[in-house]
Amino acid sequence: MQLRSQYAAEAIGTFILVFTGTGAIVLNDISGGQLTPLGIGLVFGLVVMALVYALGDVSGAHINPAVTLGFWASGQFTAKQVAPFILSQCAGALLASLLLRALFGNRANMGATLPREGFVYQCLILEFILTFILMFVILNVATGAKEKGIVVGIVVGGVIALEAIFAGPISGASMNPARSLGPAIASMNFTGFWIYLLAPPLGALLAVPAWRWIRLAKRDL
């Protein structure tokens, strides 16, 4: 029963993330840009912050296959739960994107993360670095002192907003394969989709040894 609750939490959490985050992109298109890229970035950051506090004690609020892989690589998550978590996240993202399409039609590519024309490999590197930063921050604030846990939602949400505002106009600032999968299928636009399947998991996995090295250095002080 507990595992089912965790899978449901990941599916619902990722649904909320994609529905509100990519929904902001769709509604920005409908409103003629009233929300602005800054507003879209803040929507992503705020919804992640809310979900960390709402679901953190249930499933850990990964809501991102790359984060799930990062927690597994760090030894804080069991291997047998990786596939069910990722499937739940992808199902929630897809449902959110299909619902947005049913409500508003195929607008703004349903918020798909598309590399800016002429910047394909720059986007690959951007997504890698962005996810590295995200996972590195998550590992450092989600473990350790209780005081850290109290502010984890604010910190993680803040990093998401920062990176979305910073890199959104170029790469879409996905950092999340499920977030990219839903809109890609709903809009049937898979331009550069391989970037968002490859770079975020690699960035998250590389953050793990960096986190361990920092932790080891701190213990040696």
C-alpha positions as CSV (number, residue, x, y, z in Angstrom):
1,M,0.0,0.0,0.0
2,Q,2.8,2.4,0.8
3,L,4.5,1.8,-2.5
4,R,1.3,2.4,-4.4
5,S,0.9,5.7,-2.5
6,Q,4.4,6.7,-3.5
7,Y,3.7,5.9,-7.2
8,A,0.4,7.8,-7.1
9,A,2.2,10.7,-5.5
10,E,4.8,10.8,-8.2
11,A,2.1,10.6,-11.0
12,I,-0.1,13.3,-9.4
13,G,2.9,15.5,-8.6
14,T,4.3,15.3,-12.1
15,F,0.8,15.9,-13.5
16,I,0.5,19.1,-11.5
17,L,4.0,20.2,-12.5
18,V,3.4,19.7,-16.2
19,F,-0.2,21.0,-16.2
20,T,0.7,24.2,-14.5
21,G,4.2,24.7,-15.9
22,T,3.6,23.9,-19.6
23,G,0.1,25.3,-19.1
24,A,1.7,28.6,-18.3
25,I,3.4,28.5,-21.7
26,V,0.2,27.6,-23.5
27,L,-1.8,30.4,-21.7
28,N,1.0,32.9,-22.3
29,D,0.6,32.1,-26.0
30,I,-3.2,32.5,-25.8
31,S,-3.0,35.8,-23.9
32,G,-0.5,37.3,-26.3
33,G,2.5,37.1,-24.0
34,Q,0.9,38.6,-20.8
35,L,2.6,36.0,-18.6
36,T,6.1,36.6,-20.0
37,P,9.1,34.3,-19.8
38,L,9.8,35.6,-16.3
39,G,6.3,34.6,-15.1
40,I,6.6,31.2,-16.7
41,G,9.9,30.6,-14.9
42,L,8.3,31.6,-11.6
43,V,5.3,29.3,-12.2
44,F,7.7,26.3,-12.6
45,G,9.7,27.3,-9.4
46,L,6.6,27.9,-7.3
47,V,4.8,24.7,-8.2
48,V,8.0,22.6,-7.5
49,M,8.3,24.4,-4.1
50,A,4.7,23.5,-3.3
51,L,5.0,19.9,-4.4
52,V,8.2,19.4,-2.3
53,Y,6.3,20.4,0.8
54,A,3.1,18.5,-0.2
55,L,4.6,15.2,-1.3
56,G,8.1,15.2,0.1
57,D,7.1,13.0,3.1
58,V,5.2,10.6,0.8
59,S,7.5,9.9,-2.2
60,G,10.3,12.4,-1.8
61,A,8.7,14.5,-4.5
62,H,11.1,13.5,-7.2
63,I,8.6,14.4,-10.0
64,N,11.6,13.9,-12.4
65,P,13.2,10.7,-13.8
66,A,16.6,12.4,-13.7
67,V,16.2,13.1,-10.0
68,T,15.1,9.5,-9.3
69,L,18.2,8.3,-11.1
70,G,20.3,10.7,-9.1
71,F,18.9,9.5,-5.7
72,W,19.4,5.9,-6.8
73,A,23.1,6.5,-7.8
74,S,23.6,8.2,-4.4
75,G,22.4,5.2,-2.5
76,Q,19.3,6.9,-1.1
77,F,16.8,5.0,-3.3
78,T,16.3,1.3,-4.1
79,A,16.9,0.0,-7.6
80,K,13.5,-1.9,-7.7
81,Q,11.6,1.4,-7.3
82,V,13.4,3.3,-10.1
83,A,11.3,1.9,-13.0
84,P,7.9,2.3,-11.3
85,F,8.8,5.9,-10.2
86,I,9.8,6.8,-13.8
87,L,6.7,5.2,-15.3
88,S,4.5,7.0,-12.8
89,Q,6.2,10.4,-13.6
90,C,5.9,9.9,-17.4
91,A,2.2,8.8,-17.1
92,G,1.4,11.9,-15.0
93,A,3.2,14.2,-17.5
94,L,1.5,12.7,-20.5
95,L,-1.9,12.9,-19.0
96,A,-1.4,16.6,-18.1
97,S,-0.2,17.4,-21.7
98,L,-3.1,15.5,-23.3
99,L,-5.6,17.4,-21.0
100,L,-4.1,20.7,-22.0
101,R,-4.4,19.8,-25.6
102,A,-8.0,18.8,-25.2
103,L,-8.7,22.1,-23.4
104,F,-6.8,24.6,-25.6
105,G,-5.8,22.7,-28.8
106,N,-2.2,22.5,-30.0
107,R,-0.8,25.9,-29.0
108,A,2.9,26.8,-28.5
109,N,3.7,23.1,-29.1
110,M,2.0,22.4,-25.8
111,G,5.0,23.8,-24.0
112,A,7.5,21.4,-25.5
113,T,11.1,22.0,-24.8
114,L,12.6,22.7,-28.2
115,P,16.2,23.8,-28.8
116,R,16.5,27.2,-30.3
117,E,17.4,27.0,-34.0
118,G,21.1,26.9,-34.5
119,F,21.9,26.1,-30.8
120,V,21.4,22.3,-30.7
121,Y,24.7,21.4,-29.0
122,Q,24.6,24.4,-26.8
123,C,21.3,23.2,-25.6
124,L,22.7,19.8,-24.9
125,I,25.4,21.3,-22.7
126,L,23.0,23.7,-21.1
127,E,20.6,20.9,-20.1
128,F,23.5,18.8,-18.8
129,I,24.8,21.7,-16.6
130,L,21.4,22.8,-15.4
131,T,20.5,19.3,-14.3
132,F,23.9,18.9,-12.7
133,I,23.3,22.1,-10.6
134,L,19.7,21.0,-9.7
135,M,20.7,17.5,-8.5
136,F,23.8,18.9,-6.7
137,V,21.6,21.3,-4.8
138,I,18.9,18.7,-4.1
139,L,21.4,16.3,-2.6
140,N,23.0,18.9,-0.4
141,V,19.8,20.4,1.0
142,A,17.7,17.1,1.2
143,T,20.2,15.4,3.4
144,G,21.8,16.3,6.7
145,A,20.5,18.7,9.4
146,K,16.8,19.0,10.1
147,E,17.1,22.8,9.5
148,K,18.0,22.1,5.9
149,G,14.9,20.0,5.4
150,I,12.7,22.9,6.5
151,V,13.9,25.1,3.6
152,V,14.4,22.4,1.0
153,G,11.2,23.4,-0.9
154,I,12.2,27.0,-1.1
155,V,15.8,26.2,-2.2
156,V,14.8,23.6,-4.9
157,G,11.9,25.8,-6.2
158,G,14.3,28.8,-6.3
159,V,16.8,26.9,-8.3
160,I,14.2,25.7,-10.8
161,A,12.9,29.2,-11.2
162,L,16.4,30.6,-11.6
163,E,17.4,28.1,-14.3
164,A,14.0,28.4,-16.1
165,I,14.4,32.1,-16.4
166,F,18.0,31.9,-17.3
167,A,18.0,29.1,-19.9
168,G,14.3,28.8,-20.9
169,P,14.5,31.0,-24.0
170,I,17.3,28.9,-25.4
171,S,16.8,25.2,-24.3
172,G,13.4,25.3,-22.6
173,A,15.2,24.5,-19.3
174,S,13.7,21.1,-19.0
175,M,16.0,19.3,-16.6
176,N,13.3,16.6,-16.6
177,P,12.7,13.9,-19.3
178,A,9.1,13.4,-18.2
179,R,8.4,17.2,-18.5
180,S,9.7,17.0,-22.0
181,L,8.0,13.7,-23.0
182,G,4.4,14.8,-22.3
183,P,4.3,17.9,-24.5
184,A,6.4,16.2,-27.2
185,I,3.8,13.4,-27.6
186,A,0.8,15.8,-27.2
187,S,2.1,18.1,-29.9
188,M,3.8,15.4,-31.9
189,N,6.9,17.6,-32.1
190,F,10.0,15.6,-31.3
191,T,12.5,18.2,-32.5
192,G,15.7,17.7,-30.5
193,F,13.9,15.4,-28.2
194,W,17.0,13.3,-27.7
195,I,18.7,16.2,-25.9
196,Y,16.1,16.1,-23.1
197,L,16.3,12.3,-22.8
198,L,20.1,12.2,-22.7
199,A,21.4,15.4,-21.0
200,P,19.3,15.5,-17.7
201,P,20.0,11.9,-16.6
202,L,23.7,12.4,-17.3
203,G,23.8,15.7,-15.5
204,A,22.0,14.2,-12.4
205,L,24.3,11.2,-12.3
206,L,27.5,13.3,-12.5
207,A,26.2,15.4,-9.6
208,V,26.4,12.4,-7.3
209,P,30.2,12.0,-7.2
210,A,30.6,15.8,-7.0
211,W,28.2,15.8,-4.0
212,R,30.1,12.9,-2.4
213,W,33.5,14.7,-2.9
214,I,32.1,17.8,-1.2
215,R,30.7,15.8,1.7
216,L,34.0,14.0,2.1
217,A,35.9,17.3,2.1
218,K,33.6,18.7,4.8
219,R,34.2,15.7,7.0
220,D,38.0,16.1,6.7
221,L,37.8,19.7,8.0
